[in-house]
Amino acid sequence: QSVLTQSPSVSGAPGQRVTISCTGSSSNIGAGYDVHWYQQLPGTAPKLLIYVNSNRPSGVPDRFSGSKSGTSASLAITGLQAEDEADYYCQSYDSSLSGVVFGGGTKLTVL
Amino acid sequence: QVTLRESGPALVKPTQTLTLTCTFSGFSLSTSGMCVSWIRQPPGKALEWLALIDWDDDKYYSTSLKTRLTISKDTSKNQVVLTMTNMDPVDTATYYCARAKALYGEVDVWGQGTTVTVSS
């Protein structure tokens, strides 16, 4: 059971917009700790997609955006492409656990 | 260019101690703000953070695994070592080392991962 809750799966057709949510609590996201997002393509290591809630590293398309509000955060992907099919993970810090926490991951399927 | 590479045994027996080495380049772990984390992923499952060491040699561990983990660094060799005692088949996973921007920060560069199987 992950401290950060993500829907197990989400799907969308090419060109559509999808959102992936990450729900935490008052000891992590709600306490003001930043949320970071990672994309993991099949058989590869995770890759940083969004850092500090809404910032994109160089090279990440602006189709990817992040937001945070209250005890939750969201990753939005617009103009869905086949290459976006991957697992997506959120990450934050939890003060009760005094450590880094990840979400359970969301598998994105491009129909 | 920042790179990290994990090395260690692919197979360990139950109750044995696992020692993994992360060899990195492109940054120094003596530079303020730099950290290295270990993260694992069991087959078909989610990422799980294990431990982090920072430039000041402060060490942080997963609450659920802290009694079994030890993280250390050798700045002169650009290496970080993770040991995990009393290995069990449930510890079978891909183990990643990665550069982190502080304990609360993002993991910006990941190693390719090393797969460890625990079996007799």
Interface residues (C-beta under 8 A of the other chain):
Chain A: S2 Y33 D34 H36 Y38 A45 P46 K47 L48 Y51 V52 P57 Y89 Q91 Y93 L97 S98 G99 V100 V101 F102 G103 G104 G105
Chain B: S37 I39 A46 L47 E48 W49 L52 Y60 Y61 S62 T63 Y96 K101 L103 Y104 G105 E106 V107 D108 V109 W110 G111 Q112 G113
